[in-house]
Structures are given as structure tokens and as C-alpha cells.
Amino acid sequence: MNVDGIYYAKAAAFIAAAIAMGLGTIGPALGQGLVGMKACENLGKYPESGSQIRTTMILALGLIETVAIYALLIAGFILWLSRSLV
């Protein structure tokens, strides 16, 4: 029985989950920053339409956050698969 191979496979799964979370959250973080920046700019230019800008910003942030949640699900699935290696 090759025990070392199991440990290497589990280590690779942990590294893959970490990379999936790391790379999967860079895009949403940058996107949320850009959405917030543009919303603040528009609130400064057009303060009378603040409620519409705020509503649109919150909706856009929710849609952007789903990408990070998908990355979390993929990382969790990788870790769940690594448990079956024992």
C-alpha cells in the first residue's frame, strides 16, 4: 500500500483549493472596487439620483459576489473529494 502517494494527493488537493480561492477572488475584488468607485463618482456628480445609484450598485455588487461564491464552492468540492482518498 502506497501511503506516500495518498499524502501527496491530499497536499495537491489542498494547494489546488487554495489556488482556486486565491485566483477566484481577485476578479470580484477588483470589480467591487471599480463599482464602488464609479458609484461614489456619480453620487458626487448627481446627488439627486442617489437612491437609484445606490440600488444599482448594491445589485451589481451582489452579482459580482456570486463569482467569489462559485470559487468557494469549487474549493470546497476539491477538499470534499480529497477526503475520499483515505
PyMOL Python script that loads the backbone (N, CA, C, O; Angstrom):
from pymol import cmd

cmd.read_pdbstr("""\
ATOM      1  N   MET A   1       0.844  -1.180   0.000  1.00  0.00           N
ATOM      2  CA  MET A   1       0.000   0.000   0.000  1.00  0.00           C
ATOM      3  C   MET A   1       0.888   1.240   0.000  1.00  0.00           C
ATOM      4  O   MET A   1       1.765   1.380   0.852  1.00  0.00           O
ATOM      5  N   ASN A   2       0.662   2.130  -0.946  1.00  0.00           N
ATOM      6  CA  ASN A   2       1.481   3.322  -1.114  1.00  0.00           C
ATOM      7  C   ASN A   2       0.863   4.480  -0.336  1.00  0.00           C
ATOM      8  O   ASN A   2       0.003   5.194  -0.855  1.00  0.00           O
ATOM      9  N   VAL A   3       1.296   4.662   0.891  1.00  0.00           N
ATOM     10  CA  VAL A   3       0.744   5.712   1.748  1.00  0.00           C
ATOM     11  C   VAL A   3       1.253   7.079   1.333  1.00  0.00           C
ATOM     12  O   VAL A   3       0.521   8.065   1.430  1.00  0.00           O
ATOM     13  N   ASP A   4       2.491   7.158   0.874  1.00  0.00           N
ATOM     14  CA  ASP A   4       3.057   8.443   0.480  1.00  0.00           C
ATOM     15  C   ASP A   4       2.275   9.082  -0.664  1.00  0.00           C
ATOM     16  O   ASP A   4       2.110  10.302  -0.692  1.00  0.00           O
ATOM     17  N   GLY A   5       1.796   8.281  -1.600  1.00  0.00           N
ATOM     18  CA  GLY A   5       1.019   8.810  -2.714  1.00  0.00           C
ATOM     19  C   GLY A   5      -0.274   9.465  -2.264  1.00  0.00           C
ATOM     20  O   GLY A   5      -0.708  10.463  -2.839  1.00  0.00           O
ATOM     21  N   ILE A   6      -0.886   8.898  -1.232  1.00  0.00           N
ATOM     22  CA  ILE A   6      -2.120   9.487  -0.707  1.00  0.00           C
ATOM     23  C   ILE A   6      -1.829  10.853  -0.101  1.00  0.00           C
ATOM     24  O   ILE A   6      -2.596  11.797  -0.293  1.00  0.00           O
ATOM     25  N   TYR A   7      -0.727  10.960   0.626  1.00  0.00           N
ATOM     26  CA  TYR A   7      -0.379  12.242   1.236  1.00  0.00           C
ATOM     27  C   TYR A   7      -0.048  13.290   0.168  1.00  0.00           C
ATOM     28  O   TYR A   7      -0.394  14.462   0.317  1.00  0.00           O
ATOM     29  N   TYR A   8       0.611  12.871  -0.889  1.00  0.00           N
ATOM     30  CA  TYR A   8       0.904  13.806  -1.976  1.00  0.00           C
ATOM     31  C   TYR A   8      -0.380  14.271  -2.659  1.00  0.00           C
ATOM     32  O   TYR A   8      -0.519  15.445  -2.999  1.00  0.00           O
ATOM     33  N   ALA A   9      -1.302  13.359  -2.853  1.00  0.00           N
ATOM     34  CA  ALA A   9      -2.571  13.714  -3.495  1.00  0.00           C
ATOM     35  C   ALA A   9      -3.372  14.660  -2.612  1.00  0.00           C
ATOM     36  O   ALA A   9      -3.973  15.610  -3.113  1.00  0.00           O
ATOM     37  N   LYS A  10      -3.389  14.414  -1.298  1.00  0.00           N
ATOM     38  CA  LYS A  10      -4.103  15.324  -0.399  1.00  0.00           C
ATOM     39  C   LYS A  10      -3.445  16.694  -0.352  1.00  0.00           C
ATOM     40  O   LYS A  10      -4.134  17.714  -0.319  1.00  0.00           O
ATOM     41  N   ALA A  11      -2.123  16.727  -0.349  1.00  0.00           N
ATOM     42  CA  ALA A  11      -1.415  18.004  -0.355  1.00  0.00           C
ATOM     43  C   ALA A  11      -1.711  18.772  -1.642  1.00  0.00           C
ATOM     44  O   ALA A  11      -1.896  19.989  -1.618  1.00  0.00           O
ATOM     45  N   ALA A  12      -1.754  18.059  -2.755  1.00  0.00           N
ATOM     46  CA  ALA A  12      -2.086  18.701  -4.034  1.00  0.00           C
ATOM     47  C   ALA A  12      -3.511  19.231  -4.023  1.00  0.00           C
ATOM     48  O   ALA A  12      -3.778  20.291  -4.588  1.00  0.00           O
ATOM     49  N   ALA A  13      -4.428  18.512  -3.388  1.00  0.00           N
ATOM     50  CA  ALA A  13      -5.810  18.976  -3.305  1.00  0.00           C
ATOM     51  C   ALA A  13      -5.908  20.240  -2.452  1.00  0.00           C
ATOM     52  O   ALA A  13      -6.655  21.159  -2.790  1.00  0.00           O
ATOM     53  N   PHE A  14      -5.161  20.291  -1.352  1.00  0.00           N
ATOM     54  CA  PHE A  14      -5.177  21.486  -0.507  1.00  0.00           C
ATOM     55  C   PHE A  14      -4.589  22.687  -1.253  1.00  0.00           C
ATOM     56  O   PHE A  14      -5.106  23.800  -1.158  1.00  0.00           O
ATOM     57  N   ILE A  15      -3.525  22.453  -1.982  1.00  0.00           N
ATOM     58  CA  ILE A  15      -2.919  23.541  -2.757  1.00  0.00           C
ATOM     59  C   ILE A  15      -3.858  23.989  -3.873  1.00  0.00           C
ATOM     60  O   ILE A  15      -3.966  25.185  -4.145  1.00  0.00           O
ATOM     61  N   ALA A  16      -4.537  23.043  -4.522  1.00  0.00           N
ATOM     62  CA  ALA A  16      -5.481  23.390  -5.588  1.00  0.00           C
ATOM     63  C   ALA A  16      -6.648  24.201  -5.039  1.00  0.00           C
ATOM     64  O   ALA A  16      -7.103  25.145  -5.685  1.00  0.00           O
ATOM     65  N   ALA A  17      -7.137  23.844  -3.853  1.00  0.00           N
ATOM     66  CA  ALA A  17      -8.231  24.601  -3.250  1.00  0.00           C
ATOM     67  C   ALA A  17      -7.780  26.014  -2.892  1.00  0.00           C
ATOM     68  O   ALA A  17      -8.533  26.971  -3.070  1.00  0.00           O
ATOM     69  N   ALA A  18      -6.558  26.147  -2.392  1.00  0.00           N
ATOM     70  CA  ALA A  18      -6.045  27.473  -2.054  1.00  0.00           C
ATOM     71  C   ALA A  18      -5.870  28.337  -3.301  1.00  0.00           C
ATOM     72  O   ALA A  18      -6.182  29.527  -3.283  1.00  0.00           O
ATOM     73  N   ILE A  19      -5.374  27.740  -4.379  1.00  0.00           N
ATOM     74  CA  ILE A  19      -5.208  28.487  -5.629  1.00  0.00           C
ATOM     75  C   ILE A  19      -6.566  28.866  -6.211  1.00  0.00           C
ATOM     76  O   ILE A  19      -6.727  29.969  -6.734  1.00  0.00           O
ATOM     77  N   ALA A  20      -7.539  27.968  -6.126  1.00  0.00           N
ATOM     78  CA  ALA A  20      -8.878  28.265  -6.636  1.00  0.00           C
ATOM     79  C   ALA A  20      -9.497  29.441  -5.892  1.00  0.00           C
ATOM     80  O   ALA A  20     -10.121  30.311  -6.499  1.00  0.00           O
ATOM     81  N   MET A  21      -9.322  29.460  -4.579  1.00  0.00           N
ATOM     82  CA  MET A  21      -9.866  30.585  -3.807  1.00  0.00           C
ATOM     83  C   MET A  21      -9.091  31.868  -4.074  1.00  0.00           C
ATOM     84  O   MET A  21      -9.680  32.941  -4.204  1.00  0.00           O
ATOM     85  N   GLY A  22      -7.774  31.755  -4.155  1.00  0.00           N
ATOM     86  CA  GLY A  22      -6.960  32.948  -4.383  1.00  0.00           C
ATOM     87  C   GLY A  22      -7.230  33.595  -5.721  1.00  0.00           C
ATOM     88  O   GLY A  22      -7.463  34.802  -5.800  1.00  0.00           O
ATOM     89  N   LEU A  23      -7.200  32.797  -6.775  1.00  0.00           N
ATOM     90  CA  LEU A  23      -7.434  33.347  -8.112  1.00  0.00           C
ATOM     91  C   LEU A  23      -8.907  33.664  -8.352  1.00  0.00           C
ATOM     92  O   LEU A  23      -9.238  34.563  -9.124  1.00  0.00           O
ATOM     93  N   GLY A  24      -9.777  32.930  -7.694  1.00  0.00           N
ATOM     94  CA  GLY A  24     -11.209  33.143  -7.889  1.00  0.00           C
ATOM     95  C   GLY A  24     -11.755  34.365  -7.182  1.00  0.00           C
ATOM     96  O   GLY A  24     -12.892  34.763  -7.433  1.00  0.00           O
ATOM     97  N   THR A  25     -10.974  34.966  -6.309  1.00  0.00           N
ATOM     98  CA  THR A  25     -11.450  36.162  -5.611  1.00  0.00           C
ATOM     99  C   THR A  25     -10.745  37.439  -6.046  1.00  0.00           C
ATOM    100  O   THR A  25     -11.123  38.529  -5.617  1.00  0.00           O
ATOM    101  N   ILE A  26      -9.729  37.321  -6.888  1.00  0.00           N
ATOM    102  CA  ILE A  26      -9.047  38.534  -7.365  1.00  0.00           C
ATOM    103  C   ILE A  26      -9.983  39.351  -8.258  1.00  0.00           C
ATOM    104  O   ILE A  26     -10.111  40.562  -8.081  1.00  0.00           O
ATOM    105  N   GLY A  27     -10.623  38.704  -9.196  1.00  0.00           N
ATOM    106  CA  GLY A  27     -11.526  39.404 -10.120  1.00  0.00           C
ATOM    107  C   GLY A  27     -12.694  40.078  -9.428  1.00  0.00           C
ATOM    108  O   GLY A  27     -12.948  41.259  -9.668  1.00  0.00           O
ATOM    109  N   PRO A  28     -13.420  39.353  -8.564  1.00  0.00           N
ATOM    110  CA  PRO A  28     -14.522  40.010  -7.865  1.00  0.00           C
ATOM    111  C   PRO A  28     -14.071  41.166  -6.965  1.00  0.00           C
ATOM    112  O   PRO A  28     -14.786  42.159  -6.831  1.00  0.00           O
ATOM    113  N   ALA A  29     -12.905  41.044  -6.356  1.00  0.00           N
ATOM    114  CA  ALA A  29     -12.423  42.133  -5.505  1.00  0.00           C
ATOM    115  C   ALA A  29     -12.147  43.386  -6.331  1.00  0.00           C
ATOM    116  O   ALA A  29     -12.517  44.491  -5.933  1.00  0.00           O
ATOM    117  N   LEU A  30     -11.502  43.215  -7.471  1.00  0.00           N
ATOM    118  CA  LEU A  30     -11.254  44.367  -8.341  1.00  0.00           C
ATOM    119  C   LEU A  30     -12.562  44.930  -8.894  1.00  0.00           C
ATOM    120  O   LEU A  30     -12.733  46.146  -8.978  1.00  0.00           O
ATOM    121  N   GLY A  31     -13.477  44.051  -9.268  1.00  0.00           N
ATOM    122  CA  GLY A  31     -14.769  44.508  -9.791  1.00  0.00           C
ATOM    123  C   GLY A  31     -15.569  45.278  -8.762  1.00  0.00           C
ATOM    124  O   GLY A  31     -16.183  46.294  -9.089  1.00  0.00           O
ATOM    125  N   GLN A  32     -15.571  44.815  -7.530  1.00  0.00           N
ATOM    126  CA  GLN A  32     -16.300  45.527  -6.489  1.00  0.00           C
ATOM    127  C   GLN A  32     -15.682  46.893  -6.214  1.00  0.00           C
ATOM    128  O   GLN A  32     -16.391  47.867  -5.961  1.00  0.00           O
ATOM    129  N   GLY A  33     -14.365  46.954  -6.265  1.00  0.00           N
ATOM    130  CA  GLY A  33     -13.709  48.246  -6.083  1.00  0.00           C
ATOM    131  C   GLY A  33     -14.067  49.233  -7.177  1.00  0.00           C
ATOM    132  O   GLY A  33     -14.310  50.410  -6.909  1.00  0.00           O
ATOM    133  N   LEU A  34     -14.098  48.748  -8.414  1.00  0.00           N
ATOM    134  CA  LEU A  34     -14.452  49.627  -9.531  1.00  0.00           C
ATOM    135  C   LEU A  34     -15.903  50.079  -9.461  1.00  0.00           C
ATOM    136  O   LEU A  34     -16.210  51.237  -9.743  1.00  0.00           O
ATOM    137  N   VAL A  35     -16.793  49.172  -9.090  1.00  0.00           N
ATOM    138  CA  VAL A  35     -18.209  49.542  -8.974  1.00  0.00           C
ATOM    139  C   VAL A  35     -18.394  50.579  -7.870  1.00  0.00           C
ATOM    140  O   VAL A  35     -19.126  51.551  -8.050  1.00  0.00           O
ATOM    141  N   GLY A  36     -17.739  50.380  -6.737  1.00  0.00           N
ATOM    142  CA  GLY A  36     -17.836  51.351  -5.657  1.00  0.00           C
ATOM    143  C   GLY A  36     -17.256  52.697  -6.044  1.00  0.00           C
ATOM    144  O   GLY A  36     -17.808  53.739  -5.691  1.00  0.00           O
ATOM    145  N   MET A  37     -16.130  52.682  -6.776  1.00  0.00           N
ATOM    146  CA  MET A  37     -15.506  53.929  -7.206  1.00  0.00           C
ATOM    147  C   MET A  37     -16.434  54.713  -8.134  1.00  0.00           C
ATOM    148  O   MET A  37     -16.626  55.916  -7.960  1.00  0.00           O
ATOM    149  N   LYS A  38     -16.996  54.034  -9.103  1.00  0.00           N
ATOM    150  CA  LYS A  38     -17.873  54.718 -10.056  1.00  0.00           C
ATOM    151  C   LYS A  38     -19.173  55.192  -9.387  1.00  0.00           C
ATOM    152  O   LYS A  38     -19.716  56.237  -9.748  1.00  0.00           O
ATOM    153  N   ALA A  39     -19.660  54.425  -8.424  1.00  0.00           N
ATOM    154  CA  ALA A  39     -20.868  54.846  -7.715  1.00  0.00           C
ATOM    155  C   ALA A  39     -20.589  56.110  -6.906  1.00  0.00           C
ATOM    156  O   ALA A  39     -21.418  57.019  -6.874  1.00  0.00           O
ATOM    157  N   CYS A  40     -19.444  56.173  -6.261  1.00  0.00           N
ATOM    158  CA  CYS A  40     -19.092  57.376  -5.496  1.00  0.00           C
ATOM    159  C   CYS A  40     -18.904  58.574  -6.418  1.00  0.00           C
ATOM    160  O   CYS A  40     -19.307  59.688  -6.082  1.00  0.00           O
ATOM    161  N   GLU A  41     -18.297  58.352  -7.572  1.00  0.00           N
ATOM    162  CA  GLU A  41     -18.138  59.448  -8.540  1.00  0.00           C
ATOM    163  C   GLU A  41     -19.492  59.978  -8.988  1.00  0.00           C
ATOM    164  O   GLU A  41     -19.701  61.190  -9.046  1.00  0.00           O
ATOM    165  N   ASN A  42     -20.404  59.079  -9.304  1.00  0.00           N
ATOM    166  CA  ASN A  42     -21.719  59.502  -9.776  1.00  0.00           C
ATOM    167  C   ASN A  42     -22.552  60.122  -8.668  1.00  0.00           C
ATOM    168  O   ASN A  42     -23.358  61.014  -8.934  1.00  0.00           O
ATOM    169  N   LEU A  43     -22.379  59.675  -7.439  1.00  0.00           N
ATOM    170  CA  LEU A  43     -23.082  60.317  -6.333  1.00  0.00           C
ATOM    171  C   LEU A  43     -22.598  61.745  -6.136  1.00  0.00           C
ATOM    172  O   LEU A  43     -23.380  62.618  -5.761  1.00  0.00           O
ATOM    173  N   GLY A  44     -21.321  61.990  -6.384  1.00  0.00           N
ATOM    174  CA  GLY A  44     -20.794  63.344  -6.291  1.00  0.00           C
ATOM    175  C   GLY A  44     -21.302  64.231  -7.418  1.00  0.00           C
ATOM    176  O   GLY A  44     -21.554  65.417  -7.207  1.00  0.00           O
ATOM    177  N   LYS A  45     -21.454  63.667  -8.616  1.00  0.00           N
ATOM    178  CA  LYS A  45     -21.921  64.448  -9.766  1.00  0.00           C
ATOM    179  C   LYS A  45     -23.428  64.679  -9.733  1.00  0.00           C
ATOM    180  O   LYS A  45     -23.907  65.772 -10.032  1.00  0.00           O
ATOM    181  N   TYR A  46     -24.168  63.631  -9.365  1.00  0.00           N
ATOM    182  CA  TYR A  46     -25.633  63.688  -9.411  1.00  0.00           C
ATOM    183  C   TYR A  46     -26.215  63.274  -8.055  1.00  0.00           C
ATOM    184  O   TYR A  46     -26.728  62.163  -7.923  1.00  0.00           O
ATOM    185  N   PRO A  47     -26.143  64.140  -7.059  1.00  0.00           N
ATOM    186  CA  PRO A  47     -26.626  63.737  -5.728  1.00  0.00           C
ATOM    187  C   PRO A  47     -28.143  63.523  -5.667  1.00  0.00           C
ATOM    188  O   PRO A  47     -28.632  62.834  -4.772  1.00  0.00           O
ATOM    189  N   GLU A  48     -28.879  64.100  -6.595  1.00  0.00           N
ATOM    190  CA  GLU A  48     -30.333  63.948  -6.577  1.00  0.00           C
ATOM    191  C   GLU A  48     -30.775  62.538  -6.960  1.00  0.00           C
ATOM    192  O   GLU A  48     -31.882  62.130  -6.610  1.00  0.00           O
ATOM    193  N   SER A  49     -29.940  61.790  -7.666  1.00  0.00           N
ATOM    194  CA  SER A  49     -30.299  60.426  -8.050  1.00  0.00           C
ATOM    195  C   SER A  49     -29.555  59.398  -7.188  1.00  0.00           C
ATOM    196  O   SER A  49     -29.186  58.325  -7.667  1.00  0.00           O
ATOM    197  N   GLY A  50     -29.345  59.732  -5.942  1.00  0.00           N
ATOM    198  CA  GLY A  50     -28.583  58.866  -5.048  1.00  0.00           C
ATOM    199  C   GLY A  50     -29.242  57.525  -4.790  1.00  0.00           C
ATOM    200  O   GLY A  50     -28.554  56.507  -4.718  1.00  0.00           O
ATOM    201  N   SER A  51     -30.560  57.501  -4.650  1.00  0.00           N
ATOM    202  CA  SER A  51     -31.229  56.230  -4.347  1.00  0.00           C
ATOM    203  C   SER A  51     -31.151  55.263  -5.529  1.00  0.00           C
ATOM    204  O   SER A  51     -30.994  54.058  -5.333  1.00  0.00           O
ATOM    205  N   GLN A  52     -31.258  55.777  -6.742  1.00  0.00           N
ATOM    206  CA  GLN A  52     -31.142  54.906  -7.917  1.00  0.00           C
ATOM    207  C   GLN A  52     -29.726  54.372  -8.074  1.00  0.00           C
ATOM    208  O   GLN A  52     -29.528  53.201  -8.400  1.00  0.00           O
ATOM    209  N   ILE A  53     -28.744  55.235  -7.840  1.00  0.00           N
ATOM    210  CA  ILE A  53     -27.350  54.799  -7.951  1.00  0.00           C
ATOM    211  C   ILE A  53     -27.042  53.755  -6.889  1.00  0.00           C
ATOM    212  O   ILE A  53     -26.385  52.753  -7.169  1.00  0.00           O
ATOM    213  N   ARG A  54     -27.515  53.988  -5.676  1.00  0.00           N
ATOM    214  CA  ARG A  54     -27.256  53.050  -4.579  1.00  0.00           C
ATOM    215  C   ARG A  54     -27.899  51.689  -4.860  1.00  0.00           C
ATOM    216  O   ARG A  54     -27.281  50.649  -4.637  1.00  0.00           O
ATOM    217  N   THR A  55     -29.129  51.702  -5.347  1.00  0.00           N
ATOM    218  CA  THR A  55     -29.825  50.446  -5.651  1.00  0.00           C
ATOM    219  C   THR A  55     -29.102  49.667  -6.747  1.00  0.00           C
ATOM    220  O   THR A  55     -28.917  48.455  -6.640  1.00  0.00           O
ATOM    221  N   THR A  56     -28.699  50.370  -7.796  1.00  0.00           N
ATOM    222  CA  THR A  56     -27.985  49.718  -8.884  1.00  0.00           C
ATOM    223  C   THR A  56     -26.641  49.177  -8.413  1.00  0.00           C
ATOM    224  O   THR A  56     -26.226  48.094  -8.824  1.00  0.00           O
ATOM    225  N   MET A  57     -25.953  49.937  -7.543  1.00  0.00           N
ATOM    226  CA  MET A  57     -24.657  49.496  -7.039  1.00  0.00           C
ATOM    227  C   MET A  57     -24.802  48.230  -6.203  1.00  0.00           C
ATOM    228  O   MET A  57     -24.009  47.300  -6.352  1.00  0.00           O
ATOM    229  N   ILE A  58     -25.787  48.183  -5.339  1.00  0.00           N
ATOM    230  CA  ILE A  58     -25.986  47.011  -4.488  1.00  0.00           C
ATOM    231  C   ILE A  58     -26.328  45.783  -5.332  1.00  0.00           C
ATOM    232  O   ILE A  58     -25.855  44.681  -5.054  1.00  0.00           O
ATOM    233  N   LEU A  59     -27.146  45.978  -6.356  1.00  0.00           N
ATOM    234  CA  LEU A  59     -27.474  44.867  -7.251  1.00  0.00           C
ATOM    235  C   LEU A  59     -26.232  44.375  -7.989  1.00  0.00           C
ATOM    236  O   LEU A  59     -26.022  43.169  -8.117  1.00  0.00           O
ATOM    237  N   ALA A  60     -25.411  45.304  -8.474  1.00  0.00           N
ATOM    238  CA  ALA A  60     -24.190  44.918  -9.189  1.00  0.00           C
ATOM    239  C   ALA A  60     -23.213  44.210  -8.253  1.00  0.00           C
ATOM    240  O   ALA A  60     -22.571  43.241  -8.659  1.00  0.00           O
ATOM    241  N   LEU A  61     -23.090  44.673  -7.015  1.00  0.00           N
ATOM    242  CA  LEU A  61     -22.189  44.029  -6.066  1.00  0.00           C
ATOM    243  C   LEU A  61     -22.654  42.611  -5.750  1.00  0.00           C
ATOM    244  O   LEU A  61     -21.829  41.714  -5.577  1.00  0.00           O
ATOM    245  N   GLY A  62     -23.954  42.403  -5.673  1.00  0.00           N
ATOM    246  CA  GLY A  62     -24.479  41.057  -5.448  1.00  0.00           C
ATOM    247  C   GLY A  62     -24.154  40.112  -6.591  1.00  0.00           C
ATOM    248  O   GLY A  62     -23.814  38.950  -6.368  1.00  0.00           O
ATOM    249  N   LEU A  63     -24.259  40.614  -7.819  1.00  0.00           N
ATOM    250  CA  LEU A  63     -23.928  39.779  -8.976  1.00  0.00           C
ATOM    251  C   LEU A  63     -22.434  39.493  -9.050  1.00  0.00           C
ATOM    252  O   LEU A  63     -22.031  38.399  -9.443  1.00  0.00           O
ATOM    253  N   ILE A  64     -21.615  40.464  -8.676  1.00  0.00           N
ATOM    254  CA  ILE A  64     -20.169  40.249  -8.700  1.00  0.00           C
ATOM    255  C   ILE A  64     -19.763  39.236  -7.633  1.00  0.00           C
ATOM    256  O   ILE A  64     -18.858  38.431  -7.849  1.00  0.00           O
ATOM    257  N   GLU A  65     -20.429  39.276  -6.492  1.00  0.00           N
ATOM    258  CA  GLU A  65     -20.059  38.398  -5.380  1.00  0.00           C
ATOM    259  C   GLU A  65     -20.342  36.930  -5.694  1.00  0.00           C
ATOM    260  O   GLU A  65     -19.738  36.045  -5.088  1.00  0.00           O
ATOM    261  N   THR A  66     -21.250  36.661  -6.631  1.00  0.00           N
ATOM    262  CA  THR A  66     -21.547  35.265  -6.955  1.00  0.00           C
ATOM    263  C   THR A  66     -20.329  34.546  -7.538  1.00  0.00           C
ATOM    264  O   THR A  66     -20.193  33.334  -7.371  1.00  0.00           O
ATOM    265  N   VAL A  67     -19.445  35.275  -8.218  1.00  0.00           N
ATOM    266  CA  VAL A  67     -18.241  34.649  -8.768  1.00  0.00           C
ATOM    267  C   VAL A  67     -17.351  34.154  -7.631  1.00  0.00           C
ATOM    268  O   VAL A  67     -16.791  33.061  -7.714  1.00  0.00           O
ATOM    269  N   ALA A  68     -17.218  34.947  -6.574  1.00  0.00           N
ATOM    270  CA  ALA A  68     -16.416  34.522  -5.423  1.00  0.00           C
ATOM    271  C   ALA A  68     -17.070  33.333  -4.714  1.00  0.00           C
ATOM    272  O   ALA A  68     -16.374  32.454  -4.204  1.00  0.00           O
ATOM    273  N   ILE A  69     -18.381  33.306  -4.682  1.00  0.00           N
ATOM    274  CA  ILE A  69     -19.080  32.183  -4.059  1.00  0.00           C
ATOM    275  C   ILE A  69     -18.873  30.917  -4.878  1.00  0.00           C
ATOM    276  O   ILE A  69     -18.726  29.835  -4.310  1.00  0.00           O
ATOM    277  N   TYR A  70     -18.859  31.033  -6.209  1.00  0.00           N
ATOM    278  CA  TYR A  70     -18.569  29.870  -7.048  1.00  0.00           C
ATOM    279  C   TYR A  70     -17.157  29.354  -6.790  1.00  0.00           C
ATOM    280  O   TYR A  70     -16.936  28.143  -6.758  1.00  0.00           O
ATOM    281  N   ALA A  71     -16.204  30.262  -6.605  1.00  0.00           N
ATOM    282  CA  ALA A  71     -14.832  29.840  -6.293  1.00  0.00           C
ATOM    283  C   ALA A  71     -14.795  29.104  -4.959  1.00  0.00           C
ATOM    284  O   ALA A  71     -14.080  28.112  -4.815  1.00  0.00           O
ATOM    285  N   LEU A  72     -15.559  29.584  -3.989  1.00  0.00           N
ATOM    286  CA  LEU A  72     -15.634  28.903  -2.697  1.00  0.00           C
ATOM    287  C   LEU A  72     -16.237  27.514  -2.841  1.00  0.00           C
ATOM    288  O   LEU A  72     -15.758  26.566  -2.218  1.00  0.00           O
ATOM    289  N   LEU A  73     -17.275  27.382  -3.648  1.00  0.00           N
ATOM    290  CA  LEU A  73     -17.889  26.074  -3.863  1.00  0.00           C
ATOM    291  C   LEU A  73     -16.923  25.108  -4.551  1.00  0.00           C
ATOM    292  O   LEU A  73     -16.866  23.930  -4.198  1.00  0.00           O
ATOM    293  N   ILE A  74     -16.177  25.596  -5.517  1.00  0.00           N
ATOM    294  CA  ILE A  74     -15.212  24.737  -6.204  1.00  0.00           C
ATOM    295  C   ILE A  74     -14.118  24.297  -5.245  1.00  0.00           C
ATOM    296  O   ILE A  74     -13.725  23.130  -5.248  1.00  0.00           O
ATOM    297  N   ALA A  75     -13.620  25.218  -4.423  1.00  0.00           N
ATOM    298  CA  ALA A  75     -12.593  24.853  -3.443  1.00  0.00           C
ATOM    299  C   ALA A  75     -13.137  23.838  -2.438  1.00  0.00           C
ATOM    300  O   ALA A  75     -12.440  22.892  -2.071  1.00  0.00           O
ATOM    301  N   GLY A  76     -14.365  24.030  -1.999  1.00  0.00           N
ATOM    302  CA  GLY A  76     -14.978  23.071  -1.085  1.00  0.00           C
ATOM    303  C   GLY A  76     -15.158  21.709  -1.722  1.00  0.00           C
ATOM    304  O   GLY A  76     -14.971  20.684  -1.066  1.00  0.00           O
ATOM    305  N   PHE A  77     -15.520  21.691  -2.997  1.00  0.00           N
ATOM    306  CA  PHE A  77     -15.676  20.422  -3.705  1.00  0.00           C
ATOM    307  C   PHE A  77     -14.343  19.692  -3.841  1.00  0.00           C
ATOM    308  O   PHE A  77     -14.279  18.470  -3.704  1.00  0.00           O
ATOM    309  N   ILE A  78     -13.280  20.448  -4.112  1.00  0.00           N
ATOM    310  CA  ILE A  78     -11.947  19.834  -4.203  1.00  0.00           C
ATOM    311  C   ILE A  78     -11.565  19.224  -2.861  1.00  0.00           C
ATOM    312  O   ILE A  78     -11.043  18.110  -2.813  1.00  0.00           O
ATOM    313  N   LEU A  79     -11.820  19.944  -1.772  1.00  0.00           N
ATOM    314  CA  LEU A  79     -11.492  19.415  -0.447  1.00  0.00           C
ATOM    315  C   LEU A  79     -12.361  18.208  -0.100  1.00  0.00           C
ATOM    316  O   LEU A  79     -11.899  17.264   0.540  1.00  0.00           O
ATOM    317  N   TRP A  80     -13.616  18.249  -0.528  1.00  0.00           N
ATOM    318  CA  TRP A  80     -14.506  17.121  -0.262  1.00  0.00           C
ATOM    319  C   TRP A  80     -14.028  15.875  -1.012  1.00  0.00           C
ATOM    320  O   TRP A  80     -14.087  14.767  -0.479  1.00  0.00           O
ATOM    321  N   LEU A  81     -13.558  16.057  -2.236  1.00  0.00           N
ATOM    322  CA  LEU A  81     -13.028  14.923  -2.995  1.00  0.00           C
ATOM    323  C   LEU A  81     -11.755  14.376  -2.381  1.00  0.00           C
ATOM    324  O   LEU A  81     -11.491  13.176  -2.469  1.00  0.00           O
ATOM    325  N   SER A  82     -10.954  15.245  -1.754  1.00  0.00           N
ATOM    326  CA  SER A  82      -9.709  14.768  -1.150  1.00  0.00           C
ATOM    327  C   SER A  82      -9.968  13.915   0.083  1.00  0.00           C
ATOM    328  O   SER A  82      -9.103  13.130   0.472  1.00  0.00           O
ATOM    329  N   ARG A  83     -11.131  14.048   0.705  1.00  0.00           N
ATOM    330  CA  ARG A  83     -11.454  13.214   1.870  1.00  0.00           C
ATOM    331  C   ARG A  83     -11.680  11.760   1.478  1.00  0.00           C
ATOM    332  O   ARG A  83     -11.507  10.859   2.298  1.00  0.00           O
ATOM    333  N   SER A  84     -12.058  11.535   0.252  1.00  0.00           N
ATOM    334  CA  SER A  84     -12.331  10.159  -0.177  1.00  0.00           C
ATOM    335  C   SER A  84     -11.055   9.411  -0.550  1.00  0.00           C
ATOM    336  O   SER A  84     -11.123   8.256  -0.972  1.00  0.00           O
ATOM    337  N   LEU A  85      -9.904  10.040  -0.404  1.00  0.00           N
ATOM    338  CA  LEU A  85      -8.642   9.378  -0.747  1.00  0.00           C
ATOM    339  C   LEU A  85      -8.168   8.428   0.344  1.00  0.00           C
ATOM    340  O   LEU A  85      -7.270   7.621   0.104  1.00  0.00           O
ATOM    341  N   VAL A  86      -8.740   8.503   1.514  1.00  0.00           N
ATOM    342  CA  VAL A  86      -8.263   7.677   2.633  1.00  0.00           C
ATOM    343  C   VAL A  86      -8.628   6.231   2.434  1.00  0.00           C
ATOM    344  O   VAL A  86      -8.308   5.392   3.276  1.00  0.00           O
TER     345      VAL A  86
END
""", "prot")
cmd.dss("prot")
cmd.show_as("cartoon", "prot")
cmd.util.cbc("prot")
cmd.orient("prot")
